[in-house]
Protein backbone atom coordinates (compact mmCIF):
# COMPACT_ATOMS: atom_id res chain seq x y z
CA UNK A 1 0.00 0.00 0.00
CA UNK A 2 1.27 3.50 -0.73
CA UNK A 3 1.50 5.84 2.26
CA UNK A 4 1.99 9.57 2.00
CA UNK A 5 3.07 12.03 4.66
CA UNK A 6 1.55 15.38 3.84
CA UNK A 7 2.09 18.91 5.07
CA UNK A 8 -0.50 20.14 7.54
CA UNK A 9 -0.18 23.59 6.00
CA UNK A 10 -0.89 22.93 2.31
CA UNK A 11 -1.35 19.14 1.92
CA UNK A 12 1.75 18.84 -0.28
CA UNK A 13 3.40 15.43 -0.11
CA UNK A 14 6.52 15.51 2.06
CA UNK A 15 7.35 11.82 1.66
CA UNK A 16 5.69 8.73 0.19
CA UNK A 17 6.49 5.04 0.21
CA UNK A 18 4.99 1.72 -0.77
CA UNK A 19 5.06 -0.15 2.55
CA UNK A 20 2.95 -1.98 5.14
CA UNK A 21 2.13 0.90 7.52
CA UNK A 22 2.34 4.63 8.09
CA UNK A 23 4.70 3.89 10.98
CA UNK A 24 7.19 2.25 8.59
CA UNK A 25 6.74 5.13 6.15
CA UNK A 26 7.56 7.68 8.87
CA UNK A 27 10.60 5.69 9.98
CA UNK A 28 11.82 5.45 6.37
CA UNK A 29 11.32 9.20 5.93
CA UNK A 30 13.39 9.89 9.04
CA UNK A 31 16.11 7.47 7.98
CA UNK A 32 16.33 9.14 4.57
CA UNK A 33 16.49 12.55 6.29
CA UNK A 34 13.29 13.75 4.62
CA UNK A 35 11.99 17.06 5.95
CA UNK A 36 8.95 16.30 8.08
CA UNK A 37 8.59 19.71 9.69
CA UNK A 38 4.93 20.63 9.42
CA UNK A 39 3.90 17.02 8.77
CA UNK A 40 0.28 16.05 9.30
CA UNK A 41 0.48 12.94 11.50
CA UNK A 42 -2.95 13.27 13.07
CA UNK A 43 -4.09 9.93 14.56
CA UNK A 44 -0.98 8.18 13.26
CA UNK A 45 -0.16 4.92 15.03
CA UNK A 46 3.51 5.47 15.81
CA UNK A 47 3.72 3.32 18.93
CA UNK A 48 7.17 1.78 19.10
CA UNK A 49 8.43 3.84 16.15
CA UNK A 50 12.04 5.00 16.01
CA UNK A 51 11.78 8.78 15.68
CA UNK A 52 15.40 9.36 16.73
CA UNK A 53 16.58 12.74 15.51
CA UNK A 54 13.38 13.45 13.57
CA UNK A 55 12.60 17.07 12.77
CA UNK A 56 8.89 17.32 13.54
CA UNK A 57 8.86 21.08 14.14
CA UNK A 58 5.37 22.37 13.46
CA UNK A 59 3.99 18.87 12.89
CA UNK A 60 0.50 17.93 14.03
CA UNK A 61 0.51 14.83 16.23
CA UNK A 62 -3.05 15.27 17.49
CA UNK A 63 -4.29 11.86 18.60
CA UNK A 64 -1.12 10.11 17.44
CA UNK A 65 -0.10 7.01 19.39
CA UNK A 66 3.48 7.45 20.60
CA UNK A 67 3.58 4.65 23.19
CA UNK A 68 7.14 3.35 23.30
CA UNK A 69 8.23 5.57 20.40
CA UNK A 70 11.90 6.51 20.60
CA UNK A 71 11.96 10.32 20.50
CA UNK A 72 15.63 10.76 21.45
CA UNK A 73 16.87 13.94 19.80
CA UNK A 74 13.56 14.57 18.03
CA UNK A 75 12.74 18.23 17.40
CA UNK A 76 9.16 19.13 18.31
CA UNK A 77 9.19 22.91 18.51
CA UNK A 78 5.74 24.35 17.76
CA UNK A 79 4.37 20.84 17.28
CA UNK A 80 0.67 20.45 18.04
CA UNK A 81 -0.12 17.34 20.06
CA UNK A 82 -3.71 17.77 21.22
CA UNK A 83 -6.51 20.30 21.29
CA UNK A 84 -4.31 23.10 19.96
CA UNK A 85 -1.64 22.49 22.64
CA UNK A 86 1.79 23.29 21.28
CA UNK A 87 4.98 21.77 22.67
CA UNK A 88 8.41 23.33 22.58
CA UNK A 89 10.57 20.29 23.32
CA UNK A 90 10.50 16.49 23.24
CA UNK A 91 8.49 14.81 25.97
CA UNK A 92 10.07 12.99 28.85
CA UNK A 93 9.25 9.30 28.36
CA UNK A 94 8.76 6.81 31.16
CA UNK A 95 8.55 3.23 29.93
CA UNK A 96 8.36 -0.10 31.70
CA UNK A 97 5.39 0.77 33.89
CA UNK A 98 1.85 -0.56 33.56
CA UNK A 99 1.08 2.41 31.29
CA UNK A 100 3.44 4.34 29.00
CA UNK A 101 3.96 7.89 30.29
CA UNK A 102 4.82 11.02 28.28
CA UNK A 103 5.47 14.24 30.18
CA UNK A 104 5.11 17.23 27.88
CA UNK A 105 5.75 20.91 28.64
CA UNK A 106 2.72 21.35 30.89
CA UNK A 107 0.79 18.11 30.31
CA UNK A 108 1.16 14.41 30.97
CA UNK A 109 -0.18 11.46 29.04
CA UNK A 110 -0.58 8.20 30.93
CA UNK A 111 -1.87 5.46 28.67
CA UNK A 112 -4.64 7.18 26.74
CA UNK A 113 -5.37 9.81 29.41
CA UNK A 114 -3.99 13.26 28.58
CA UNK A 115 -4.34 16.11 31.09
CA UNK A 116 -2.53 19.21 32.33
CA UNK A 117 0.03 18.57 35.06
CA UNK A 118 -2.05 20.69 37.45
CA UNK A 119 -5.08 18.44 36.78
CA UNK A 120 -3.06 15.28 37.41
CA UNK A 121 -1.90 16.73 40.73
CA UNK A 122 -5.50 17.33 41.82
CA UNK A 123 -7.09 14.04 40.70
CA UNK A 124 -8.47 12.00 43.58
CA UNK A 125 -8.88 8.22 43.69
CA UNK A 126 -12.51 8.34 42.49
CA UNK A 127 -11.53 10.30 39.37
CA UNK A 128 -8.72 7.87 38.58
CA UNK A 129 -11.07 4.89 39.07
CA UNK A 130 -13.40 6.41 36.47
CA UNK A 131 -10.47 6.59 34.04
CA UNK A 132 -9.30 2.99 34.40
CA UNK A 133 -10.78 1.28 37.43
CA UNK A 134 -8.90 -0.03 40.43
CA UNK A 135 -5.89 -0.90 38.29
CA UNK A 136 -5.51 2.77 37.37
CA UNK A 137 -6.02 3.87 40.96
CA UNK A 138 -3.30 1.48 42.19
CA UNK A 139 -0.95 2.72 39.47
CA UNK A 140 -1.58 6.37 40.35
CA UNK A 141 -1.19 5.75 44.08
CA UNK A 142 2.17 4.04 43.48
CA UNK A 143 3.56 6.49 40.90
CA UNK A 144 1.86 9.88 41.34
CA UNK A 145 4.59 11.43 43.49
CA UNK A 146 7.45 10.29 41.28
CA UNK A 147 5.78 11.28 38.01
CA UNK A 148 4.81 14.74 39.26
CA UNK A 149 8.32 15.20 40.72
CA UNK A 150 9.84 14.23 37.36
CA UNK A 151 7.65 16.78 35.63
CA UNK A 152 8.59 19.48 38.12
CA UNK A 153 12.31 18.69 38.14
CA UNK A 154 12.39 18.95 34.37
CA UNK A 155 10.95 22.46 34.58
CA UNK A 156 7.66 21.37 33.02
CA UNK A 157 5.04 22.65 35.43
C-alpha positions in Angstrom: 0.0 0.0 0.0 1.3 3.5 -0.7 1.5 5.8 2.3 2.0 9.6 2.0 3.1 12.0 4.7 1.6 15.4 3.8 2.1 18.9 5.1 -0.5 20.1 7.5 -0.2 23.6 6.0 -0.9 22.9 2.3 -1.4 19.1 1.9 1.7 18.8 -0.3 3.4 15.4 -0.1 6.5 15.5 2.1 7.3 11.8 1.7 5.7 8.7 0.2 6.5 5.0 0.2 5.0 1.7 -0.8 5.1 -0.1 2.6 2.9 -2.0 5.1 2.1 0.9 7.5 2.3 4.6 8.1 4.7 3.9 11.0 7.2 2.3 8.6 6.7 5.1 6.2 7.6 7.7 8.9 10.6 5.7 10.0 11.8 5.5 6.4 11.3 9.2 5.9 13.4 9.9 9.0 16.1 7.5 8.0 16.3 9.1 4.6 16.5 12.6 6.3 13.3 13.8 4.6 12.0 17.1 6.0 9.0 16.3 8.1 8.6 19.7 9.7 4.9 20.6 9.4 3.9 17.0 8.8 0.3 16.0 9.3 0.5 12.9 11.5 -2.9 13.3 13.1 -4.1 9.9 14.6 -1.0 8.2 13.3 -0.2 4.9 15.0 3.5 5.5 15.8 3.7 3.3 18.9 7.2 1.8 19.1 8.4 3.8 16.1 12.0 5.0 16.0 11.8 8.8 15.7 15.4 9.4 16.7 16.6 12.7 15.5 13.4 13.4 13.6 12.6 17.1 12.8 8.9 17.3 13.5 8.9 21.1 14.1 5.4 22.4 13.5 4.0 18.9 12.9 0.5 17.9 14.0 0.5 14.8 16.2 -3.0 15.3 17.5 -4.3 11.9 18.6 -1.1 10.1 17.4 -0.1 7.0 19.4 3.5 7.4 20.6 3.6 4.7 23.2 7.1 3.4 23.3 8.2 5.6 20.4 11.9 6.5 20.6 12.0 10.3 20.5 15.6 10.8 21.5 16.9 13.9 19.8 13.6 14.6 18.0 12.7 18.2 17.4 9.2 19.1 18.3 9.2 22.9 18.5 5.7 24.3 17.8 4.4 20.8 17.3 0.7 20.4 18.0 -0.1 17.3 20.1 -3.7 17.8 21.2 -6.5 20.3 21.3 -4.3 23.1 20.0 -1.6 22.5 22.6 1.8 23.3 21.3 5.0 21.8 22.7 8.4 23.3 22.6 10.6 20.3 23.3 10.5 16.5 23.2 8.5 14.8 26.0 10.1 13.0 28.9 9.2 9.3 28.4 8.8 6.8 31.2 8.6 3.2 29.9 8.4 -0.1 31.7 5.4 0.8 33.9 1.9 -0.6 33.6 1.1 2.4 31.3 3.4 4.3 29.0 4.0 7.9 30.3 4.8 11.0 28.3 5.5 14.2 30.2 5.1 17.2 27.9 5.8 20.9 28.6 2.7 21.4 30.9 0.8 18.1 30.3 1.2 14.4 31.0 -0.2 11.5 29.0 -0.6 8.2 30.9 -1.9 5.5 28.7 -4.6 7.2 26.7 -5.4 9.8 29.4 -4.0 13.3 28.6 -4.3 16.1 31.1 -2.5 19.2 32.3 0.0 18.6 35.1 -2.1 20.7 37.4 -5.1 18.4 36.8 -3.1 15.3 37.4 -1.9 16.7 40.7 -5.5 17.3 41.8 -7.1 14.0 40.7 -8.5 12.0 43.6 -8.9 8.2 43.7 -12.5 8.3 42.5 -11.5 10.3 39.4 -8.7 7.9 38.6 -11.1 4.9 39.1 -13.4 6.4 36.5 -10.5 6.6 34.0 -9.3 3.0 34.4 -10.8 1.3 37.4 -8.9 0.0 40.4 -5.9 -0.9 38.3 -5.5 2.8 37.4 -6.0 3.9 41.0 -3.3 1.5 42.2 -0.9 2.7 39.5 -1.6 6.4 40.4 -1.2 5.8 44.1 2.2 4.0 43.5 3.6 6.5 40.9 1.9 9.9 41.3 4.6 11.4 43.5 7.4 10.3 41.3 5.8 11.3 38.0 4.8 14.7 39.3 8.3 15.2 40.7 9.8 14.2 37.4 7.6 16.8 35.6 8.6 19.5 38.1 12.3 18.7 38.1 12.4 19.0 34.4 11.0 22.5 34.6 7.7 21.4 33.0 5.0 22.7 35.4 
